[in-house]
Amino acid sequence: MKQRKHVMFDIDGTLVQSFEFDEQVFVEAVFEISGLDIDQNWASYPHVTDWGLIRSFCEKQASVNEFAAWYPAIKACFIDKISDYVKHYPVQPIPGAIAFFETLSADERYQVSIATGGWLETAKLKLKSAGFNINDTQVYSSNDHYEREQIMALAATSKKMNYFGDASWDKKACQRLGYNFIGVGPRVQHAQHIENYLDPNRALNFIC
């Protein structure tokens, strides 16, 4: 039997329009717990994941005892804030993303998974709010590792992987892992690029 093509998706900015509010809520949660502002130049961090950002922030700003207290508190605060946000402001999917995701998930030629730098709890909240059904989808997140490459590698089932992502750190991770990268939206430049999923054939043509 021919091996299925594995297609992996990021979430924020790739499947849902959540990058801006997710970033703002993250900053607010850090400040609420620590009383400090976190540097928002995300590309300067070694690991651009929720766990990785907090890890780097605490290494610079916190004592050992503070880190032990801050990490779970920041995470819990962030989850609560995202939960409250999506109750009042439903998350919007990237145009065409739900149909494209459902089409691939129902097609036996493809295996679909999600690998996000966000925490699992907030990933599920945002996807559910936007209307995605991920009951049968493997989701890997910051709950599994602080390194983006490790999160993506956990989801891998073959040597040839396809990844839809919206940021420069997604592209770099794919280059290091040898994954076929497809850029989504305005934040990343790449030869294989889509603005959204309204032309599903264009997106499909980039999958190998």
C-alpha positions in Angstrom: 0.0 0.0 0.0 1.3 3.4 -1.0 2.3 5.5 2.0 0.0 8.4 2.8 1.3 12.0 2.4 1.7 13.5 5.9 0.5 17.1 6.1 1.2 19.0 9.3 -0.3 22.4 10.2 0.7 25.2 12.6 -2.3 27.0 14.2 -1.9 30.7 14.8 -1.9 32.6 11.5 -2.0 29.3 9.6 -5.4 27.8 10.4 -7.0 30.6 12.5 -6.7 34.4 12.7 -5.3 34.4 16.2 -1.7 35.6 16.1 -2.4 39.2 17.2 -4.7 38.6 20.1 -2.8 35.5 21.2 0.4 37.6 21.4 -1.3 40.4 23.4 -2.9 37.9 25.9 0.5 36.2 26.3 2.2 39.5 27.1 -0.6 40.4 29.6 -0.3 37.0 31.4 3.4 37.4 31.8 3.1 40.8 33.3 0.2 39.9 35.5 2.2 37.1 37.2 5.7 38.5 37.1 5.1 42.3 37.1 7.6 42.5 34.2 7.4 43.2 30.5 8.5 40.4 28.2 10.6 41.3 25.1 8.3 41.0 22.2 11.0 40.5 19.6 10.0 36.9 19.3 12.5 36.1 16.5 15.3 36.8 18.9 14.4 33.9 21.1 16.1 30.5 20.6 12.7 28.7 20.8 9.6 30.5 19.7 7.1 28.4 21.5 5.0 29.2 24.6 7.1 27.0 26.8 10.4 28.2 25.1 9.5 31.9 25.5 8.7 31.5 29.2 11.8 29.4 29.7 14.0 32.1 28.2 12.2 34.9 30.0 12.5 33.2 33.4 16.2 32.3 32.8 16.9 36.0 32.4 14.5 37.5 34.9 13.7 34.9 37.6 15.5 33.1 40.4 15.2 29.3 40.5 12.3 29.5 43.0 10.6 32.2 41.0 10.8 30.0 37.8 9.2 27.1 39.6 6.3 29.4 40.6 6.1 31.6 37.5 5.9 29.0 34.8 2.7 27.2 35.9 1.1 30.4 37.0 1.8 32.2 33.7 0.5 29.2 31.7 -2.7 29.0 33.9 -3.3 32.7 33.6 -2.8 32.6 29.8 -5.3 29.7 29.4 -7.9 31.5 31.5 -7.5 34.7 29.5 -7.7 32.9 26.1 -10.8 31.0 27.3 -12.4 34.3 28.4 -11.4 36.0 25.1 -12.9 33.4 22.8 -16.2 33.4 24.7 -16.6 37.0 23.8 -14.8 37.1 20.5 -15.2 33.9 18.4 -12.0 33.1 16.6 -12.1 33.4 12.8 -10.6 30.7 10.6 -8.2 31.6 7.8 -10.5 31.8 4.7 -11.0 28.3 3.3 -9.0 26.6 6.0 -11.8 24.5 7.5 -12.9 23.1 4.2 -9.3 22.3 3.2 -8.5 20.8 6.6 -11.6 18.6 6.5 -11.0 17.5 2.9 -7.5 16.3 3.7 -8.6 14.6 6.9 -11.3 12.7 5.0 -8.9 11.7 2.2 -7.1 8.3 2.7 -4.2 9.6 0.6 -3.3 12.0 3.4 -2.4 11.9 7.1 -3.1 15.2 8.9 -1.6 16.4 12.1 -1.1 19.6 14.0 2.2 20.8 15.5 2.0 24.2 17.3 4.3 26.2 19.5 1.3 27.1 21.6 0.1 25.1 24.6 -2.4 22.3 23.9 -5.2 23.8 26.1 -5.2 27.1 24.2 -4.8 25.4 20.8 -8.0 23.4 21.4 -9.8 26.5 22.6 -9.0 28.5 19.5 -9.6 25.7 17.0 -13.0 24.8 18.6 -14.0 28.4 18.6 -13.2 28.8 14.9 -15.2 25.7 14.0 -12.5 23.0 13.5 -13.2 19.4 14.4 -10.0 17.9 15.6 -11.4 14.9 17.5 -9.5 12.5 15.3 -6.4 14.6 14.7 -3.1 14.2 16.5 -2.1 17.5 18.1 1.5 18.2 19.3 2.3 21.3 21.3 4.3 23.2 23.9 3.0 20.7 26.4 5.3 18.1 24.7 8.5 20.1 24.3 9.9 23.7 24.4 11.7 23.3 21.1 9.6 23.7 17.9 11.7 21.2 16.0 11.1 18.6 18.7 7.4 19.2 18.6 7.3 18.8 14.9 9.5 15.7 15.0 7.1 14.0 17.4 4.3 14.3 14.9 6.4 12.9 12.0 5.5 9.5 10.6 7.7 9.5 7.4 10.8 10.9 6.0 8.8 13.2 3.7 6.8 15.7 5.7 4.7 18.7 4.6 4.2 21.7 6.9 1.9 24.7 6.5 3.2 27.6 8.6 3.0 31.4 8.8 6.2 32.6 10.4 9.9 32.7 9.7 10.6 30.3 12.7 8.3 27.8 11.0 10.3 28.0 7.8 13.6 27.7 9.7 12.4 24.7 11.6 11.4 23.0 8.4 14.7 23.7 6.8 16.5 22.1 9.7 14.2 19.1 9.7 14.1 18.7 6.0 10.3 19.2 5.8 8.5 20.6 2.7 7.4 24.0 3.9 4.3 25.9 2.5 4.0 29.5 3.7 0.7 30.9 4.6 -0.3 34.6 4.9 1.7 37.8 4.8 4.2 37.2 7.6 6.5 34.8 5.7 8.1 34.8 2.3 8.7 31.6 0.5 8.5 30.2 -3.0 5.7 27.9 -2.1 3.1 30.3 -0.6 -0.6 30.8 -0.2 -2.5 33.8 1.2 -5.4 31.5 2.3 -7.0 28.2 1.2 -9.7 29.6 -1.1 -7.7 28.0 -4.0 -7.3 24.5 -2.6 -5.7 23.2 -5.8 -2.9 25.6 -5.4 -2.3 24.4 -1.8 -2.6 20.8 -2.9 0.0 21.3 -5.6 2.6 22.2 -3.1 2.1 18.9 -1.1 4.6 16.2 -2.0 
